[in-house]
């Protein structure tokens, strides 16, 4: 759950720079790897 000091992304805000591991190996860098294309990013935290 976001804390009051955390900034939430709103419509029109730029996506923050982020590098994550891909299932099956490798990494993806956002938003650079989706530059110029439409994309859907699903982040699953897993275990709290």
Predicted model as a PDB file, atoms N, CA, C, CB and O in Angstrom, pLDDT in the B-factor column:
MODEL        1                                                                  
ATOM      1  N   UNK A   1       0.838  -1.173   0.000  1.00 55.00           N  
ATOM      2  CA  UNK A   1       0.000   0.000   0.000  1.00 55.00           C  
ATOM      3  C   UNK A   1       0.888   1.242   0.000  1.00 55.00           C  
ATOM      4  CB  UNK A   1      -0.956  -0.006   1.213  1.00 55.00           C  
ATOM      5  O   UNK A   1       1.842   1.312   0.774  1.00 55.00           O  
ATOM      6  N   UNK A   2       0.594   2.216  -0.846  1.00 53.00           N  
ATOM      7  CA  UNK A   2       1.424   3.417  -0.891  1.00 53.00           C  
ATOM      8  C   UNK A   2       1.392   4.183   0.426  1.00 53.00           C  
ATOM      9  CB  UNK A   2       0.971   4.321  -2.020  1.00 53.00           C  
ATOM     10  O   UNK A   2       0.381   4.214   1.128  1.00 53.00           O  
ATOM     11  N   UNK A   3       2.498   4.783   0.730  1.00 60.00           N  
ATOM     12  CA  UNK A   3       2.560   5.640   1.908  1.00 60.00           C  
ATOM     13  C   UNK A   3       2.297   7.061   1.469  1.00 60.00           C  
ATOM     14  CB  UNK A   3       3.932   5.524   2.632  1.00 60.00           C  
ATOM     15  O   UNK A   3       2.440   7.386   0.290  1.00 60.00           O  
ATOM     16  N   UNK A   4       1.921   7.893   2.385  1.00 61.00           N  
ATOM     17  CA  UNK A   4       1.584   9.275   2.046  1.00 61.00           C  
ATOM     18  C   UNK A   4       2.772  10.013   1.416  1.00 61.00           C  
ATOM     19  CB  UNK A   4       1.114  10.020   3.296  1.00 61.00           C  
ATOM     20  O   UNK A   4       2.575  10.965   0.660  1.00 61.00           O  
ATOM     21  N   UNK A   5       4.007   9.579   1.720  1.00 63.00           N  
ATOM     22  CA  UNK A   5       5.176  10.248   1.166  1.00 63.00           C  
ATOM     23  C   UNK A   5       5.553   9.686  -0.200  1.00 63.00           C  
ATOM     24  CB  UNK A   5       6.350  10.122   2.120  1.00 63.00           C  
ATOM     25  O   UNK A   5       6.363  10.294  -0.900  1.00 63.00           O  
ATOM     26  N   UNK A   6       4.987   8.530  -0.607  1.00 66.00           N  
ATOM     27  CA  UNK A   6       5.265   7.946  -1.914  1.00 66.00           C  
ATOM     28  C   UNK A   6       4.469   8.674  -2.988  1.00 66.00           C  
ATOM     29  CB  UNK A   6       4.934   6.440  -1.924  1.00 66.00           C  
ATOM     30  O   UNK A   6       3.323   9.063  -2.765  1.00 66.00           O  
ATOM     31  N   UNK A   7       5.085   8.857  -4.160  1.00 73.00           N  
ATOM     32  CA  UNK A   7       4.385   9.494  -5.271  1.00 73.00           C  
ATOM     33  C   UNK A   7       3.723   8.414  -6.110  1.00 73.00           C  
ATOM     34  CB  UNK A   7       5.355  10.353  -6.135  1.00 73.00           C  
ATOM     35  O   UNK A   7       4.377   7.473  -6.559  1.00 73.00           O  
ATOM     36  N   UNK A   8       2.435   8.557  -6.315  1.00 77.00           N  
ATOM     37  CA  UNK A   8       1.709   7.618  -7.143  1.00 77.00           C  
ATOM     38  C   UNK A   8       1.700   8.142  -8.577  1.00 77.00           C  
ATOM     39  CB  UNK A   8       0.264   7.402  -6.611  1.00 77.00           C  
ATOM     40  O   UNK A   8       1.635   9.350  -8.805  1.00 77.00           O  
ATOM     41  N   UNK A   9       1.766   7.222  -9.540  1.00 79.00           N  
ATOM     42  CA  UNK A   9       1.707   7.598 -10.955  1.00 79.00           C  
ATOM     43  C   UNK A   9       0.257   7.906 -11.308  1.00 79.00           C  
ATOM     44  CB  UNK A   9       2.280   6.461 -11.874  1.00 79.00           C  
ATOM     45  O   UNK A   9      -0.656   7.172 -10.931  1.00 79.00           O  
ATOM     46  N   UNK A  10       0.062   8.994 -12.032  1.00 85.00           N  
ATOM     47  CA  UNK A  10      -1.269   9.389 -12.477  1.00 85.00           C  
ATOM     48  C   UNK A  10      -1.281   9.427 -14.001  1.00 85.00           C  
ATOM     49  CB  UNK A  10      -1.678  10.771 -11.878  1.00 85.00           C  
ATOM     50  O   UNK A  10      -0.225   9.370 -14.631  1.00 85.00           O  
ATOM     51  N   UNK A  11      -2.443   9.522 -14.584  1.00 86.00           N  
ATOM     52  CA  UNK A  11      -2.579   9.605 -16.042  1.00 86.00           C  
ATOM     53  C   UNK A  11      -1.728  10.746 -16.573  1.00 86.00           C  
ATOM     54  CB  UNK A  11      -4.060   9.800 -16.453  1.00 86.00           C  
ATOM     55  O   UNK A  11      -1.769  11.862 -16.055  1.00 86.00           O  
ATOM     56  N   UNK A  12      -0.958  10.454 -17.613  1.00 86.00           N  
ATOM     57  CA  UNK A  12      -0.118  11.472 -18.227  1.00 86.00           C  
ATOM     58  C   UNK A  12       1.267  11.607 -17.613  1.00 86.00           C  
ATOM     59  CB  UNK A  12      -0.803  12.773 -18.152  1.00 86.00           C  
ATOM     60  O   UNK A  12       2.129  12.270 -18.190  1.00 86.00           O  
ATOM     61  N   UNK A  13       1.501  10.989 -16.448  1.00 86.00           N  
ATOM     62  CA  UNK A  13       2.826  11.042 -15.827  1.00 86.00           C  
ATOM     63  C   UNK A  13       3.784  10.113 -16.581  1.00 86.00           C  
ATOM     64  CB  UNK A  13       2.749  10.646 -14.322  1.00 86.00           C  
ATOM     65  O   UNK A  13       3.371   9.057 -17.058  1.00 86.00           O  
ATOM     66  N   UNK A  14       5.052  10.498 -16.690  1.00 84.00           N  
ATOM     67  CA  UNK A  14       6.019   9.588 -17.309  1.00 84.00           C  
ATOM     68  C   UNK A  14       6.274   8.386 -16.411  1.00 84.00           C  
ATOM     69  CB  UNK A  14       7.341  10.320 -17.603  1.00 84.00           C  
ATOM     70  O   UNK A  14       6.265   8.497 -15.185  1.00 84.00           O  
ATOM     71  N   UNK A  15       6.501   7.236 -17.038  1.00 80.00           N  
ATOM     72  CA  UNK A  15       6.798   6.023 -16.271  1.00 80.00           C  
ATOM     73  C   UNK A  15       8.204   6.148 -15.706  1.00 80.00           C  
ATOM     74  CB  UNK A  15       6.660   4.735 -17.156  1.00 80.00           C  
ATOM     75  O   UNK A  15       9.113   6.546 -16.435  1.00 80.00           O  
ATOM     76  N   UNK A  16       8.415   5.824 -14.440  1.00 84.00           N  
ATOM     77  CA  UNK A  16       9.754   5.947 -13.845  1.00 84.00           C  
ATOM     78  C   UNK A  16      10.710   4.908 -14.433  1.00 84.00           C  
ATOM     79  CB  UNK A  16       9.679   5.788 -12.310  1.00 84.00           C  
ATOM     80  O   UNK A  16      10.279   3.836 -14.859  1.00 84.00           O  
ATOM     81  N   UNK A  17      11.993   5.221 -14.456  1.00 88.00           N  
ATOM     82  CA  UNK A  17      12.999   4.271 -14.930  1.00 88.00           C  
ATOM     83  C   UNK A  17      13.032   3.068 -14.001  1.00 88.00           C  
ATOM     84  CB  UNK A  17      14.398   4.936 -15.014  1.00 88.00           C  
ATOM     85  O   UNK A  17      13.041   3.205 -12.778  1.00 88.00           O  
ATOM     86  N   UNK A  18      13.052   1.873 -14.613  1.00 87.00           N  
ATOM     87  CA  UNK A  18      12.953   0.651 -13.836  1.00 87.00           C  
ATOM     88  C   UNK A  18      13.605  -0.482 -14.611  1.00 87.00           C  
ATOM     89  CB  UNK A  18      11.480   0.318 -13.505  1.00 87.00           C  
ATOM     90  O   UNK A  18      13.392  -0.599 -15.817  1.00 87.00           O  
ATOM     91  N   UNK A  19      14.392  -1.314 -13.949  1.00 91.00           N  
ATOM     92  CA  UNK A  19      14.964  -2.505 -14.569  1.00 91.00           C  
ATOM     93  C   UNK A  19      14.550  -3.709 -13.752  1.00 91.00           C  
ATOM     94  CB  UNK A  19      16.516  -2.408 -14.675  1.00 91.00           C  
ATOM     95  O   UNK A  19      14.774  -3.750 -12.542  1.00 91.00           O  
ATOM     96  N   UNK A  20      13.940  -4.700 -14.409  1.00 85.00           N  
ATOM     97  CA  UNK A  20      13.427  -5.880 -13.710  1.00 85.00           C  
ATOM     98  C   UNK A  20      13.856  -7.147 -14.445  1.00 85.00           C  
ATOM     99  CB  UNK A  20      11.881  -5.819 -13.590  1.00 85.00           C  
ATOM    100  O   UNK A  20      14.106  -7.132 -15.650  1.00 85.00           O  
ATOM    101  N   UNK A  21      13.935  -8.247 -13.689  1.00 88.00           N  
ATOM    102  CA  UNK A  21      14.242  -9.556 -14.271  1.00 88.00           C  
ATOM    103  C   UNK A  21      13.024 -10.097 -14.998  1.00 88.00           C  
ATOM    104  CB  UNK A  21      14.702 -10.550 -13.182  1.00 88.00           C  
ATOM    105  O   UNK A  21      11.894  -9.940 -14.537  1.00 88.00           O  
ATOM    106  N   UNK A  22      13.262 -10.742 -16.150  1.00 86.00           N  
ATOM    107  CA  UNK A  22      12.190 -11.371 -16.903  1.00 86.00           C  
ATOM    108  C   UNK A  22      12.077 -12.838 -16.493  1.00 86.00           C  
ATOM    109  CB  UNK A  22      12.435 -11.240 -18.427  1.00 86.00           C  
ATOM    110  O   UNK A  22      13.067 -13.461 -16.110  1.00 86.00           O  
ATOM    111  N   UNK A  23      10.894 -13.368 -16.575  1.00 85.00           N  
ATOM    112  CA  UNK A  23      10.703 -14.794 -16.356  1.00 85.00           C  
ATOM    113  C   UNK A  23      11.457 -15.501 -17.480  1.00 85.00           C  
ATOM    114  CB  UNK A  23       9.162 -15.192 -16.328  1.00 85.00           C  
ATOM    115  O   UNK A  23      11.281 -15.159 -18.650  1.00 85.00           O  
ATOM    116  N   UNK A  24      12.275 -16.461 -17.147  1.00 91.00           N  
ATOM    117  CA  UNK A  24      13.044 -17.182 -18.160  1.00 91.00           C  
ATOM    118  C   UNK A  24      14.422 -16.595 -18.422  1.00 91.00           C  
ATOM    119  CB  UNK A  24      12.280 -17.213 -19.435  1.00 91.00           C  
ATOM    120  O   UNK A  24      15.173 -17.125 -19.240  1.00 91.00           O  
ATOM    121  N   UNK A  25      14.763 -15.510 -17.739  1.00 92.00           N  
ATOM    122  CA  UNK A  25      16.095 -14.925 -17.867  1.00 92.00           C  
ATOM    123  C   UNK A  25      16.100 -13.600 -18.599  1.00 92.00           C  
ATOM    124  CB  UNK A  25      17.001 -15.878 -18.571  1.00 92.00           C  
ATOM    125  O   UNK A  25      15.171 -13.270 -19.336  1.00 92.00           O  
ATOM    126  N   UNK A  26      17.148 -12.862 -18.383  1.00 94.00           N  
ATOM    127  CA  UNK A  26      17.285 -11.553 -19.002  1.00 94.00           C  
ATOM    128  C   UNK A  26      16.660 -10.463 -18.152  1.00 94.00           C  
ATOM    129  CB  UNK A  26      16.658 -11.557 -20.377  1.00 94.00           C  
ATOM    130  O   UNK A  26      16.079 -10.729 -17.099  1.00 94.00           O  
ATOM    131  N   UNK A  27      16.785  -9.255 -18.615  1.00 93.00           N  
ATOM    132  CA  UNK A  27      16.226  -8.097 -17.917  1.00 93.00           C  
ATOM    133  C   UNK A  27      15.473  -7.239 -18.914  1.00 93.00           C  
ATOM    134  CB  UNK A  27      17.339  -7.271 -17.210  1.00 93.00           C  
ATOM    135  O   UNK A  27      15.725  -7.304 -20.118  1.00 93.00           O  
ATOM    136  N   UNK A  28      14.562  -6.448 -18.419  1.00 89.00           N  
ATOM    137  CA  UNK A  28      13.847  -5.471 -19.228  1.00 89.00           C  
ATOM    138  C   UNK A  28      14.001  -4.117 -18.549  1.00 89.00           C  
ATOM    139  CB  UNK A  28      12.333  -5.858 -19.402  1.00 89.00           C  
ATOM    140  O   UNK A  28      13.843  -3.996 -17.334  1.00 89.00           O  
ATOM    141  N   UNK A  29      14.310  -3.106 -19.345  1.00 92.00           N  
ATOM    142  CA  UNK A  29      14.467  -1.742 -18.838  1.00 92.00           C  
ATOM    143  C   UNK A  29      13.283  -0.919 -19.315  1.00 92.00           C  
ATOM    144  CB  UNK A  29      15.820  -1.107 -19.308  1.00 92.00           C  
ATOM    145  O   UNK A  29      13.027  -0.800 -20.513  1.00 92.00           O  
ATOM    146  N   UNK A  30      12.580  -0.364 -18.371  1.00 87.00           N  
ATOM    147  CA  UNK A  30      11.399   0.443 -18.689  1.00 87.00           C  
ATOM    148  C   UNK A  30      11.691   1.902 -18.347  1.00 87.00           C  
ATOM    149  CB  UNK A  30      10.140  -0.068 -17.914  1.00 87.00           C  
ATOM    150  O   UNK A  30      12.394   2.164 -17.372  1.00 87.00           O  
ATOM    151  N   UNK A  31      11.190   2.824 -19.092  1.00 86.00           N  
ATOM    152  CA  UNK A  31      10.324   2.662 -20.257  1.00 86.00           C  
ATOM    153  C   UNK A  31      11.078   2.470 -21.560  1.00 86.00           C  
ATOM    154  CB  UNK A  31       9.432   3.844 -20.382  1.00 86.00           C  
ATOM    155  O   UNK A  31      10.442   2.341 -22.607  1.00 86.00           O  
ATOM    156  N   UNK A  32      12.420   2.444 -21.546  1.00 88.00           N  
ATOM    157  CA  UNK A  32      13.217   2.390 -22.761  1.00 88.00           C  
ATOM    158  C   UNK A  32      12.914   1.236 -23.696  1.00 88.00           C  
ATOM    159  CB  UNK A  32      14.622   2.334 -22.401  1.00 88.00           C  
ATOM    160  O   UNK A  32      12.868   1.433 -24.911  1.00 88.00           O  
ATOM    161  N   UNK A  33      12.704   0.032 -23.169  1.00 87.00           N  
ATOM    162  CA  UNK A  33      12.454  -1.126 -24.026  1.00 87.00           C  
ATOM    163  C   UNK A  33      11.087  -1.077 -24.700  1.00 87.00           C  
ATOM    164  CB  UNK A  33      12.571  -2.395 -23.219  1.00 87.00           C  
ATOM    165  O   UNK A  33      10.831  -1.858 -25.616  1.00 87.00           O  
ATOM    166  N   UNK A  34      10.219  -0.191 -24.277  1.00 83.00           N  
ATOM    167  CA  UNK A  34       8.908  -0.048 -24.915  1.00 83.00           C  
ATOM    168  C   UNK A  34       8.793   1.278 -25.678  1.00 83.00           C  
ATOM    169  CB  UNK A  34       7.797  -0.143 -23.861  1.00 83.00           C  
ATOM    170  O   UNK A  34       7.700   1.659 -26.098  1.00 83.00           O  
ATOM    171  N   UNK A  35       9.906   1.971 -25.855  1.00 81.00           N  
ATOM    172  CA  UNK A  35       9.876   3.284 -26.502  1.00 81.00           C  
ATOM    173  C   UNK A  35       9.262   3.202 -27.898  1.00 81.00           C  
ATOM    174  CB  UNK A  35      11.290   3.866 -26.587  1.00 81.00           C  
ATOM    175  O   UNK A  35       9.680   2.395 -28.727  1.00 81.00           O  
ATOM    176  N   UNK A  36       8.270   4.047 -28.140  1.00 80.00           N  
ATOM    177  CA  UNK A  36       7.639   4.129 -29.440  1.00 80.00           C  
ATOM    178  C   UNK A  36       6.550   3.110 -29.689  1.00 80.00           C  
ATOM    179  CB  UNK A  36       8.653   3.992 -30.470  1.00 80.00           C  
ATOM    180  O   UNK A  36       5.900   3.155 -30.734  1.00 80.00           O  
ATOM    181  N   UNK A  37       6.330   2.193 -28.762  1.00 72.00           N  
ATOM    182  CA  UNK A  37       5.311   1.155 -28.912  1.00 72.00           C  
ATOM    183  C   UNK A  37       4.329   1.208 -27.760  1.00 72.00           C  
ATOM    184  CB  UNK A  37       5.956  -0.233 -28.995  1.00 72.00           C  
ATOM    185  O   UNK A  37       4.608   1.755 -26.693  1.00 72.00           O  
ATOM    186  N   UNK A  38       3.171   0.623 -28.010  1.00 81.00           N  
ATOM    187  CA  UNK A  38       2.218   0.432 -26.922  1.00 81.00           C  
ATOM    188  C   UNK A  38       2.645  -0.820 -26.165  1.00 81.00           C  
ATOM    189  CB  UNK A  38       0.737   0.310 -27.454  1.00 81.00           C  
ATOM    190  O   UNK A  38       3.206  -1.742 -26.756  1.00 81.00           O  
ATOM    191  N   UNK A  39       2.389  -0.855 -24.897  1.00 79.00           N  
ATOM    192  CA  UNK A  39       2.731  -2.038 -24.122  1.00 79.00           C  
ATOM    193  C   UNK A  39       1.940  -2.100 -22.839  1.00 79.00           C  
ATOM    194  CB  UNK A  39       4.211  -2.064 -23.818  1.00 79.00           C  
ATOM    195  O   UNK A  39       1.416  -1.097 -22.354  1.00 79.00           O  
ATOM    196  N   UNK A  40       1.866  -3.296 -22.302  1.00 81.00           N  
ATOM    197  CA  UNK A  40       1.223  -3.525 -21.013  1.00 81.00           C  
ATOM    198  C   UNK A  40       2.267  -4.129 -20.095  1.00 81.00           C  
ATOM    199  CB  UNK A  40      -0.039  -4.457 -21.142  1.00 81.00           C  
ATOM    200  O   UNK A  40       2.943  -5.090 -20.462  1.00 81.00           O  
ATOM    201  N   UNK A  41       2.398  -3.575 -18.916  1.00 76.00           N  
ATOM    202  CA  UNK A  41       3.350  -4.078 -17.942  1.00 76.00           C  
ATOM    203  C   UNK A  41       2.575  -4.572 -16.736  1.00 76.00           C  
ATOM    204  CB  UNK A  41       4.381  -2.987 -17.541  1.00 76.00           C  
ATOM    205  O   UNK A  41       1.842  -3.814 -16.100  1.00 76.00           O  
ATOM    206  N   UNK A  42       2.743  -5.846 -16.427  1.00 78.00           N  
ATOM    207  CA  UNK A  42       2.084  -6.446 -15.266  1.00 78.00           C  
ATOM    208  C   UNK A  42       3.163  -6.758 -14.244  1.00 78.00           C  
ATOM    209  CB  UNK A  42       1.272  -7.742 -15.656  1.00 78.00           C  
ATOM    210  O   UNK A  42       4.043  -7.584 -14.489  1.00 78.00           O  
ATOM    211  N   UNK A  43       3.094  -6.096 -13.103  1.00 70.00           N  
ATOM    212  CA  UNK A  43       4.044  -6.343 -12.025  1.00 70.00           C  
ATOM    213  C   UNK A  43       3.343  -7.131 -10.929  1.00 70.00           C  
ATOM    214  CB  UNK A  43       4.625  -5.010 -11.469  1.00 70.00           C  
ATOM    215  O   UNK A  43       2.311  -6.709 -10.406  1.00 70.00           O  
ATOM    216  N   UNK A  44       3.904  -8.258 -10.595  1.00 74.00           N  
ATOM    217  CA  UNK A  44       3.350  -9.113  -9.557  1.00 74.00           C  
ATOM    218  C   UNK A  44       4.358  -9.215  -8.435  1.00 74.00           C  
ATOM    219  CB  UNK A  44       2.988 -10.515 -10.109  1.00 74.00           C  
ATOM    220  O   UNK A  44       5.462  -9.726  -8.617  1.00 74.00           O  
ATOM    221  N   UNK A  45       3.973  -8.730  -7.291  1.00 71.00           N  
ATOM    222  CA  UNK A  45       4.899  -8.695  -6.170  1.00 71.00           C  
ATOM    223  C   UNK A  45       5.168 -10.085  -5.617  1.00 71.00           C  
ATOM    224  CB  UNK A  45       4.362  -7.802  -5.077  1.00 71.00           C  
ATOM    225  O   UNK A  45       6.268 -10.356  -5.134  1.00 71.00           O  
ATOM    226  N   UNK A  46       4.192 -10.956  -5.681  1.00 72.00           N  
ATOM    227  CA  UNK A  46       4.397 -12.312  -5.161  1.00 72.00           C  
ATOM    228  C   UNK A  46       3.998 -12.391  -3.710  1.00 72.00           C  
ATOM    229  CB  UNK A  46       5.851 -12.746  -5.326  1.00 72.00           C  
ATOM    230  O   UNK A  46       2.811 -12.365  -3.385  1.00 72.00           O  
ATOM    231  N   UNK A  47       4.979 -12.487  -2.834  1.00 68.00           N  
ATOM    232  CA  UNK A  47       4.729 -12.669  -1.408  1.00 68.00           C  
ATOM    233  C   UNK A  47       4.897 -11.369  -0.657  1.00 68.00           C  
ATOM    234  CB  UNK A  47       5.657 -13.724  -0.833  1.00 68.00           C  
ATOM    235  O   UNK A  47       5.901 -10.681  -0.835  1.00 68.00           O  
ATOM    236  N   UNK A  48       3.952 -11.022   0.165  1.00 61.00           N  
ATOM    237  CA  UNK A  48       4.034  -9.817   0.990  1.00 61.00           C  
ATOM    238  C   UNK A  48       4.831 -10.146   2.196  1.00 61.00           C  
ATOM    239  CB  UNK A  48       2.644  -9.279   1.382  1.00 61.00           C  
ATOM    240  O   UNK A  48       5.043  -9.286   3.050  1.00 61.00           O  
TER     241      UNK A  48                                                      
ENDMDL                                                                          
END                                                                             
